[in-house]
């Protein structure tokens, strides 16, 4: 049978071929070997369709056609990886700002803005929109008001006194004066001393009479001062009574409050009778003790006029004691009062007046000294004496109140209503005319009391006197008064001229430059992975920055424009289809500098970076496959820049089989792989897939010169051999049946193995005893044939034609029947 050579070697599965070789041995002669037939069926089924068997579109692009993969001719089908499921197309949008009309926070814009369209577009062009700060809520315009007093009031104590010539003349600065004139309010006056009487007393006196005391005049009073020494310290007795005219009217004097005091060896007393009967009579003093402990003393009486009959003195009296030569007591009193003192020593020292008083008497006796003086005071008097001898002393002083004097007073209130508050300057301004010799005090009613604002003196004629009242002015209505500088015992009538009284309430301009503008996109692309606000700026007037916020229910900062003539990109946090920005100045609290900025462009840059995912899924199909073959291979001639795997379609199911172990690499060569059994049918479908399919950023190509399915049975020829030995005798040893007994020509696309076995015919056991085989003609090393297959050639390489020889040796021992012997020899070829 002839040998059929295929047009190209292919990888195939090889199944065994059965060869029957009958032979006979008779009469010691070896007959010839018969021809053995082999069969040769080998088909190539090249690709004849681009399939879509899984209803999933191929991934990749075919620059040529599957027709270029049908013939091995150096014209390739070229398939390039395409975008897989993981591919994300890149997006790059530059959205110009839509409007400047937003007021999303319901807060009015602050500042001035130039042409908005100059900030629109997508390309910076140095045509600017200028924005400038304006007055913020903290701005206060300069304000000045002259508030005129608008009411003459008498709301607070004491009751007003004095006159205005014309109050309206104080409401304008026109040289027309309002003259303020004092009125006599009836001053208290000062008590006067009409007569002073005194007498010394001896030791052990029980009473003392001061005779010829004359009381006359109005508003009279009789003040008697008692002083005496004491031999021992303390325990001195006071007088029991002092009586005016004991023999006549018999009017008793009483001790003034705090008027009986004593110290070491000295006792002082003050007794008073208001409005004694006017006459000349005797004052009688009754003493408590007449013992030797009582030393001599003095009784002195003052006859007073113009004495306040209801409140004759300030209670209590002032008292002081001490020891030494300096004797004094300070009497606190009101202006116009009369003060009188009594100083008493415990020894016979001489006292000399050294204070404010006028000495009235100084009585020195053997045992003690009594001295008295008076002062018409203006508020305080210091009664002091210097003693010639050091010793203990006591001193008491009284302040007497008078009535019936002249006292010019001025106390008039005026008010301002509807005053502004909170001004930085609050000033009382008074324009004067001629001012009297007495000062004029201006006071404000503050915290339920009058507080002096300013004192206008005689030298302040014809001038503006301006005085701050910021520390007191805290209401819309404020009350003031004019008060004479001397309000007690003022016997001189004074007048004052006032041209105008007003309050200056003023505040300077308070700057608060701020910026607050909103800019908005209404169709922002919020679906991209990256978003930036891009702002191009030009010059600015100073170093103040712009704070950029976005709205998400409240303002949140995304960046600060802190330089001029440059470009800023800020992450667009919280982007939605409507996206609103706000520009504010970085210095917004009492900012005194008005800043302006040039804005070139405001855009919203949104983008998604391209995500590469190069994949290849391409199906090929052979649609006319003979299903009667024993072996099926997918056979590819080509190469790929990325390793490609092959899967076959399970014709009984709906899925791809597991990838074949074979992978197509960068080397252009044959790639042959057995087809899965469940993929074999009249149509066989396979697909190519890249092995790097996860986020593959490299686009690879697959060159196919030939693709198809090879289907075959094995091809083998047995070459007939002649019988060259005819004189074989039994027992003569091994002898070759033929030097070239069997030649096998094999065409195979894969490595293969040739095996042999024998089967006995008419005689047994012929094959196990008499037949041997080898691959050469030398019987040495020949292997005894058995009924099981044994390897003859192992792992012969794939080739178009391989010639393999098998030698058969016969060894029939002596004594065997020389009748006909027959045997069958089987040869098979299997894939190595």
Secondary structure, DSSP 4 states (H G I P E B T S, - for coil): ------SS--------------EEEETTEE-PPPP------EEEEE--B---TTS---BSEESS-GGGGSS-SS--EEEE-EE-TT-B--EEEEEEP-BS---TTS---BSEE--GGGG-SSS--S-PEEEE-EE-TT-B--EEEEEEP-B----SSS--BSEES-GGGGBS-SSPPEEEE-EE--B----EEEEEEEEE--TT-SEEEEEEEEE-SSS-EEEEEEEEEESSSS-PPPPSEEEESTTTT-EEEEEEEEEEEEETTEEEEEEEEETPPSEEEEEEEE-S--STTEEEEEEEEEEEESB-SSS-B-SS-EEEEEEEEEEEEEEEEEEEEEEEEEEEESS-PPEEE-SSSEEEEEEE-SS-EEEEEEEEEEEEEEEEEEEEEEEEEEEEEEEE-B--B--EE-EEEEEE-S---S-SEEEEEEEEEEE-SS-EEEEEEETTEEEEEEEE-TT-TT-EEEEE-TTT--SS-EEEEEEES--SS--S--EEEEEEEEEEEEE--B--EE-EEEEEESS----SSEEEEEEEEEEESSS--EEEEEESSSEEEEEEE-SSSEEEEEE-TT--SSEEEEEEES--SS--S--EEEEEEEEEEEEE--B--EE-EEEEEE----TT-SEEEEEEEEEESS-EEEEEB-TTSSSBPPPPS-EE-SS-EEEEEEPPGGG-SSSEEEEEEES--SS--S--EEEEEEEEEEEE--EEEEE----------TTS--EES-TT-EEEEEEESS-EEEEEEEEE-SSTTHHHHHEEEESSS--TT-EE--SS-EEEEEEEPPEEEEEEEEEEEE-PPTTS--S-EEEEEEEEEEE-
